[in-house]
Amino acid sequence: EVPDATKDARFADNALVTGAPDIRFYAGMPLVTPGGAAVGTVCVIDREPRQLDDTQRRGLAALARLTMNLMEARHRELEHERNARLATIEQEEAEAPKRVGDGFAVGVIEVQDAPGTIKRIGDRAFKRALEQLEAALEAGLRPGIGDSVSHAANSGEFIVVMHGDDCSEAWATLRGIVASFEAETGIALVSAAAEAEYPDQSLAEVFLLADEALSREKDAAIAA
């Protein structure tokens, strides 16, 4: 809690204090995951110096807990949707004819900051853009190999399954499609892929490897 930012050495020279919106008061309550990681804050600001009373502090803490509960609920919902999609893909893979080679790879393509993108371009334009990307990715798949693209409605995530002992060229083609889409629409994407490490490795295991690689790509994008 900062009663007067102009008198706090940490904030006195901040552009948001010296200029618009002329912040004077700030109070923030951390958003903490069940594992103890702080992932952000719920904060309030004012253009006048002030100080919260105990009731207001408790209210801000309650708002932070509510926000974290909603975020966790949404995370569980997305995990459920993703697991259902993976189960469907695995079933389709099991029922498909024998593929070329013993290997396969899984690629994950995801919109960066989907909520911010929706706010910027609108929900309808966002959905149309995702449909456009899905069609472009499907057109870029190699024919007769059994490669596939899965995209849940309203989701900013695409899961690609590629078959063969070397999927690098197929993935490079899809990455090129992603780059063209970004240039055309201004929508930022992040992508990563992982290959099966041994015969008969499950699709879910390889997906987790790709998802870990995607997290590293996200971290690199933030750092850049």
N, C-alpha and C positions, 0 to 999 in steps of 0.2 A: 504494500500500500504506500503510495507516494502522495502526501497531502498537497505539496506544491512543487511541481516539476522544475520550476525556475530556480528553486533553492536546493535542488538535489544534484550533486556533481555528476551523477550517472546520466542525467537527462537534460540538464540545463542547456547544452549546446545542440540538442537533437532538433532536426529541421521541423519536426511536428510540434515542437514546443516554441521555437523561435518564430515560426511561421504557421500558416494554416495547417491543421484546424486549431492551433493555439491551445494545445493541451496544457492544463494545469494540474488536474487531479487524475491519478491512475490507481486502480486496484485490480489485481489479477489473482485468480485461483487456479492452481494447476489441474490439468486433466491427467489422471494417473490410471494406468491399466492395472488389472488384477495382479500382474507380475511385477508391479512397482515402477514401470517406465513412465516418465512424464512425457506426454506426446503433444502438449499444447496448453493453452490457458483459456478460461472464460474471463473476460476483463470488462471493466467499465471505465469510462473517461468523462471528464467534465472540463469546461473552459474556465471554471472558477475553482480556487483552492477549497478543499473540504476534507472531512474525515468521516469514515463510516462508523456507525454505532454498532453495538453487538448484534442487534437484530439484522441489520443490513449485511454484516459479515456472514452471519449464519445463512442468510438468504443467498448470498453469492456462492457459498460453499455448497448449498443444496442444489443450486443451478448447475454447478460444475459436476456434481454427482449424477444429476439427471442427464446432462450432456454425455457423460461417459457411458451411462447405461444405454442410451440410445445408440451411441457409436458401437458398443459391444453387441447390441441386438442386431444392428445392421451387418456387422462383421459375421455373426453367426448365420444370418440369412444368406449372405453372399457365399459363405462356405458350403451351406446346404445346396444352393443352386449349382455351385461348381462341382460338388461331389455327384450330384444327379447327372450333370452333363458328362462327367468322366465315366460314370457307370453306363450311360447310353453309348458313348463312344466305344468302350470296352466290349459291350455286347455286339455292336456292329462289327468290330474287329474280329471277334470270335466267330461270327457267322459268315465272314467274307472268305473268298477263295484264298489259297496260298499266295503270299506276296512274293515280290521279287527280292531275293536275298533274305537273310535272317535278321538283319538289323532294321531299326527304325529310329526316328527322332521326333521330338515334340517341340513345337515352337509356341510361344505365347506372345501375343501382340495386344497392347493395352493403351487406351487413351490416357494421357497424363492429365490430371486434374479434370476429370469428367464433370463434376459439379460446376466448376468455374467455366468450362467450355459451354455447358448448357446455358448458364447465365449469360454468356457473351453472345451466343448465336441463336439461342432459343431451342426449346425441346424438339420441335418438328424438324428444324434444320439439322439438329444433331442426329436424330433418328434416320433422316434421309442420307446423311453423310456415312453413317455406319452401314446402311444398306448398300451404298455405293462401294464402300471398302470391301464388304463381304463378297459382292459380285466380282470385284477386281481380283481379289485373292483366289476365288474359285476358278476364275478364268486363267489364272497363272499356275494352277496345279498341273502336274504332269499327267497326261491322259494314260489310262490303262495301268497305272501303278497302284492305285488304291489310296492315294493321298486324299486328305479331307480337311475341311475347315468347319469348325463348330462355333456358333455365335448365338448366345441367348438373347432374346428380345430385350431391348433397353439396357443391355450390358455393354460396357466399353471394352470388354475383353474377348479376344478371339483365340481359340486353341487350334493349332494346326498339327496334324499327324502326317509325317512323311515316311515313306518306306524305302528300304535299300540299305546297303552297307555303307554308303557314303551319300549323305543328304545335303552336303555343303552347297552344291550348285543349286539345288531346288530351293534351299533356304535363301540363298543370295538373290534368286529371282523374286521371291516374295518380299525380301527387304527392299528391293528396288521399287516394287509396287507401293510399299509403305512410304518410301521417300517421295514418290510422285504424288501420292495422296496428301502428304503433309504440305508439299509445295503448292498444291492446287487449292486446298481448303484452309490452310493455316492452322489446322488441328494437330497438336503435337502428340506423337506416339512414342512408346518405348517398347522394345522387343528383345527377346532372347530365346535361345533354343538349346536343347541338350539331346545327345544321342544315347541310346541304350548302351549300357556298359557290358552286358553279357546276354547271351541267348535266353529267351523266355523271361526277361525282366518285365515286370508289369508296367502297363501304361501309366498307372498312378505314380509309380516310383520315378519314372522318367519325367513325368509332369512336375513332380516336386523339385527335381534337379533344374528343370527349365525355370520354375518359379523362383528358385534361389538365385539363378543367374539374372532373372528379371529384376529382383530386388537390388542386386549389385549395379545393374544399369540405371535404376532409379536413383540410387545414391550418387552415382557418377554424374547424372544429369543435374541433380541438386547442387553438387559441389561445383559444377561448371558454371 
